[in-house]
Amino acid sequence: MIRWAIIFLVVALIAAALGFGGVAGTAMEGAKLLFYVAIVLFVISAVVGLMRGRRPTI
């Protein structure tokens, strides 16, 4: 999911550089949304992992 957020961010930066304001704004909002969803899912996963007592594998 972080990969998609980075892709949307790159699309937004390229669109902004080329002057496509609407596309840049939409892509930036998509990047922000995906980034926040990924962070929330990570935190939920970390809390559940701690509550189960499992050690994370590296």
DSSP file (Angstrom, degrees, kcal/mol; ACC not computed):
  #  RESIDUE AA STRUCTURE BP1 BP2  ACC     N-H-->O    O-->H-N    N-H-->O    O-->H-N    TCO  KAPPA ALPHA  PHI   PSI    X-CA   Y-CA   Z-CA
    1    1 A M     >        0   0    0      0, 0.0     4,-1.9     0, 0.0     5,-0.1   0.000 360.0 360.0 360.0 -35.6    0.0    0.0    0.0
    2    2 A I  H  >  +     0   0    0      1,-0.2     4,-2.3     2,-0.2     5,-0.2   0.877 360.0  58.5 -63.7 -35.3    2.9    2.3    0.7
    3    3 A R  H  > S+     0   0    0      1,-0.2     4,-2.2     2,-0.2    -1,-0.2   0.919 106.1  47.6 -59.3 -43.7    4.1    1.5   -2.9
    4    4 A W  H  > S+     0   0    0      1,-0.2     4,-2.6     2,-0.2    -1,-0.2   0.878 109.4  53.5 -66.4 -36.9    0.8    2.8   -4.3
    5    5 A A  H  X S+     0   0    0     -4,-1.9     4,-2.1     2,-0.2    -1,-0.2   0.909 110.1  47.5 -63.0 -41.1    1.0    6.0   -2.1
    6    6 A I  H  X S+     0   0    0     -4,-2.3     4,-2.4     2,-0.2    -2,-0.2   0.892 110.8  51.8 -66.9 -39.1    4.5    6.7   -3.5
    7    7 A I  H  X S+     0   0    0     -4,-2.2     4,-2.5     2,-0.2    -2,-0.2   0.933 110.8  47.4 -62.6 -45.7    3.3    6.1   -7.1
    8    8 A F  H  X S+     0   0    0     -4,-2.6     4,-2.4     1,-0.2    -1,-0.2   0.879 110.8  53.0 -62.8 -37.1    0.4    8.5   -6.6
    9    9 A L  H  X S+     0   0    0     -4,-2.1     4,-2.3     2,-0.2    -2,-0.2   0.915 109.7  47.4 -64.1 -43.0    2.8   11.0   -5.1
   10   10 A V  H  X S+     0   0    0     -4,-2.4     4,-2.5     2,-0.2     5,-0.2   0.914 111.7  50.4 -64.6 -42.8    5.1   10.8   -8.1
   11   11 A V  H  X S+     0   0    0     -4,-2.5     4,-2.7     1,-0.2    -2,-0.2   0.910 110.8  50.2 -60.6 -41.6    2.2   11.2  -10.5
   12   12 A A  H  X S+     0   0    0     -4,-2.4     4,-2.4     2,-0.2    -2,-0.2   0.906 110.9  48.4 -63.8 -41.8    1.1   14.2   -8.5
   13   13 A L  H  X S+     0   0    0     -4,-2.3     4,-2.1     2,-0.2    -2,-0.2   0.908 113.8  46.1 -66.6 -41.2    4.5   15.8   -8.7
   14   14 A I  H  X S+     0   0    0     -4,-2.5     4,-1.7     2,-0.2    -2,-0.2   0.925 113.8  48.8 -66.5 -43.9    4.8   15.2  -12.4
   15   15 A A  H  X>S+     0   0    0     -4,-2.7     5,-2.7    -5,-0.2     4,-0.6   0.884 111.5  50.1 -64.0 -38.1    1.3   16.5  -13.1
   16   16 A A  H ><5S+     0   0    0     -4,-2.4     3,-0.7     1,-0.2    -1,-0.2   0.896 109.2  51.3 -66.7 -39.2    2.0   19.6  -11.0
   17   17 A A  H 3<5S+     0   0    0     -4,-2.1    -1,-0.2     1,-0.2    -2,-0.2   0.834 111.9  47.3 -66.5 -31.7    5.3   20.2  -12.9
   18   18 A L  H 3<5S-     0   0    0     -4,-1.7    -1,-0.2    -5,-0.1    -2,-0.2   0.501 120.1-108.6 -89.2  -4.4    3.4   20.0  -16.2
   19   19 A G  T <<5S+     0   0    0     -3,-0.7     2,-1.3    -4,-0.6    -3,-0.2   0.622  72.2 138.1  92.3  13.4    0.6   22.3  -15.1
   20   20 A F     >< +     0   0    0     -5,-2.7     4,-2.3     1,-0.2     5,-0.2  -0.692  23.4 173.9 -91.7  85.2   -2.2   19.8  -14.7
   21   21 A G  H  > S+     0   0    0     -2,-1.3     4,-2.4     1,-0.2    -1,-0.2   0.883  72.2  49.2 -63.3 -43.3   -3.7   21.1  -11.4
   22   22 A G  H  > S+     0   0    0      2,-0.2     4,-2.2     1,-0.2    -1,-0.2   0.916 113.8  45.2 -65.3 -43.5   -6.7   18.9  -11.2
   23   23 A V  H  > S+     0   0    0      2,-0.2     4,-2.6     1,-0.2     5,-0.2   0.903 113.3  51.4 -65.9 -41.2   -4.9   15.7  -11.8
   24   24 A A  H  X S+     0   0    0     -4,-2.3     4,-2.2     1,-0.2    -2,-0.2   0.914 110.9  47.6 -63.4 -42.9   -2.1   16.7   -9.4
   25   25 A G  H  X S+     0   0    0     -4,-2.4     4,-2.2     2,-0.2    -1,-0.2   0.914 113.3  47.6 -64.4 -43.0   -4.6   17.5   -6.7
   26   26 A T  H  X S+     0   0    0     -4,-2.2     4,-2.1     1,-0.2    -2,-0.2   0.921 113.2  47.5 -65.0 -44.5   -6.5   14.3   -7.2
   27   27 A A  H  X S+     0   0    0     -4,-2.6     4,-2.3     1,-0.2    -1,-0.2   0.874 111.2  52.0 -65.0 -36.6   -3.4   12.1   -7.2
   28   28 A M  H  X S+     0   0    0     -4,-2.2     4,-2.4    -5,-0.2    -1,-0.2   0.902 108.7  49.8 -67.5 -40.3   -2.1   13.9   -4.1
   29   29 A E  H  X S+     0   0    0     -4,-2.2     4,-2.5     2,-0.2    -2,-0.2   0.902 111.1  50.2 -63.9 -39.8   -5.3   13.2   -2.2
   30   30 A G  H  X S+     0   0    0     -4,-2.1     4,-2.5     2,-0.2     5,-0.2   0.900 110.1  50.3 -63.4 -40.8   -5.1    9.6   -3.2
   31   31 A A  H  X S+     0   0    0     -4,-2.3     4,-2.2     2,-0.2    -2,-0.2   0.918 111.6  47.7 -63.6 -43.6   -1.5    9.4   -2.0
   32   32 A K  H  X S+     0   0    0     -4,-2.4     4,-2.4     2,-0.2     5,-0.2   0.930 112.3  49.2 -63.3 -45.0   -2.4   10.9    1.3
   33   33 A L  H  X S+     0   0    0     -4,-2.5     4,-2.3     1,-0.2    -2,-0.2   0.936 112.8  46.1 -61.4 -47.6   -5.4    8.6    1.8
   34   34 A L  H  X S+     0   0    0     -4,-2.5     4,-2.3     1,-0.2    -1,-0.2   0.872 111.5  53.0 -64.6 -36.6   -3.4    5.4    1.0
   35   35 A F  H  X S+     0   0    0     -4,-2.2     4,-2.2    -5,-0.2    -1,-0.2   0.937 111.2  45.2 -63.4 -46.8   -0.5    6.5    3.2
   36   36 A Y  H  X S+     0   0    0     -4,-2.4     4,-2.4     1,-0.2    -2,-0.2   0.884 112.2  51.4 -67.0 -37.8   -2.8    7.0    6.2
   37   37 A V  H  X S+     0   0    0     -4,-2.3     4,-2.5    -5,-0.2    -1,-0.2   0.913 110.1  50.1 -63.7 -41.9   -4.6    3.7    5.6
   38   38 A A  H  X S+     0   0    0     -4,-2.3     4,-2.1     2,-0.2    -2,-0.2   0.900 110.9  49.1 -63.4 -40.7   -1.3    1.9    5.5
   39   39 A I  H  X S+     0   0    0     -4,-2.2     4,-2.4     2,-0.2    -2,-0.2   0.927 111.6  48.6 -64.6 -44.7   -0.2    3.5    8.8
   40   40 A V  H  X S+     0   0    0     -4,-2.4     4,-2.5     1,-0.2    -2,-0.2   0.923 111.9  48.8 -62.7 -44.1   -3.4    2.6   10.5
   41   41 A L  H  X S+     0   0    0     -4,-2.5     4,-2.4     1,-0.2    -1,-0.2   0.875 110.7  51.7 -63.7 -36.8   -3.2   -1.0    9.3
   42   42 A F  H  X S+     0   0    0     -4,-2.1     4,-2.6     2,-0.2    -2,-0.2   0.929 110.6  47.5 -63.9 -45.2    0.4   -1.2   10.5
   43   43 A V  H  X S+     0   0    0     -4,-2.4     4,-2.5     2,-0.2     5,-0.2   0.923 112.6  48.9 -64.1 -44.0   -0.5    0.1   13.9
   44   44 A I  H  X S+     0   0    0     -4,-2.5     4,-2.5     1,-0.2     5,-0.2   0.925 112.4  48.9 -60.8 -44.1   -3.4   -2.4   14.2
   45   45 A S  H  X S+     0   0    0     -4,-2.4     4,-2.3     1,-0.2    -2,-0.2   0.896 111.4  49.4 -62.6 -41.2   -1.2   -5.2   13.1
   46   46 A A  H  X S+     0   0    0     -4,-2.6     4,-2.1     2,-0.2    -2,-0.2   0.914 112.0  47.7 -65.4 -42.8    1.5   -4.3   15.6
   47   47 A V  H  X S+     0   0    0     -4,-2.5     4,-2.3     2,-0.2    -2,-0.2   0.924 113.1  47.7 -65.4 -44.3   -1.0   -4.0   18.5
   48   48 A V  H  X S+     0   0    0     -4,-2.5     4,-1.8     1,-0.2    -1,-0.2   0.906 111.4  51.9 -63.5 -40.7   -2.6   -7.4   17.6
   49   49 A G  H  X>S+     0   0    0     -4,-2.3     5,-1.2    -5,-0.2     4,-0.7   0.881 111.0  47.2 -62.9 -38.6    0.9   -9.0   17.3
   50   50 A L  H  <5S+     0   0    0     -4,-2.1     3,-0.4     1,-0.2    -1,-0.2   0.875 110.6  52.0 -69.6 -37.2    1.9   -7.6   20.8
   51   51 A M  H  <5S+     0   0    0     -4,-2.3    -2,-0.2     1,-0.2    -1,-0.2   0.820 106.7  53.1 -70.5 -29.6   -1.4   -8.8   22.3
   52   52 A R  H  <5S-     0   0    0     -4,-1.8    -1,-0.2    -5,-0.2    -2,-0.2   0.679 108.4-126.2 -78.8 -16.9   -0.9  -12.4   21.0
   53   53 A G  T  <5 +     0   0    0     -4,-0.7     2,-0.2    -3,-0.4    -3,-0.2   0.606  57.0 146.6  84.9  11.5    2.5  -12.5   22.5
   54   54 A R      < -     0   0    0     -5,-1.2    -1,-0.3     1,-0.0    -2,-0.1  -0.545  47.5-127.5 -81.5 147.2    4.3  -13.5   19.3
   55   55 A R        -     0   0    0     -2,-0.2     2,-0.1     1,-0.0    -1,-0.0  -0.787  30.0-113.7 -89.0 134.4    7.8  -12.3   18.7
   56   56 A P        -     0   0    0      0, 0.0     2,-0.4     0, 0.0    -1,-0.0  -0.433  26.7-130.0 -67.6 141.4    8.3  -10.5   15.3
   57   57 A T              0   0    0      1,-0.1    -3,-0.0    -2,-0.1     0, 0.0  -0.742 360.0 360.0 -91.9 140.6   10.5  -12.3   12.8
   58   58 A I              0   0    0     -2,-0.4    -1,-0.1     0, 0.0     0, 0.0   0.396 360.0 360.0-107.0 360.0   13.2  -10.4   11.2
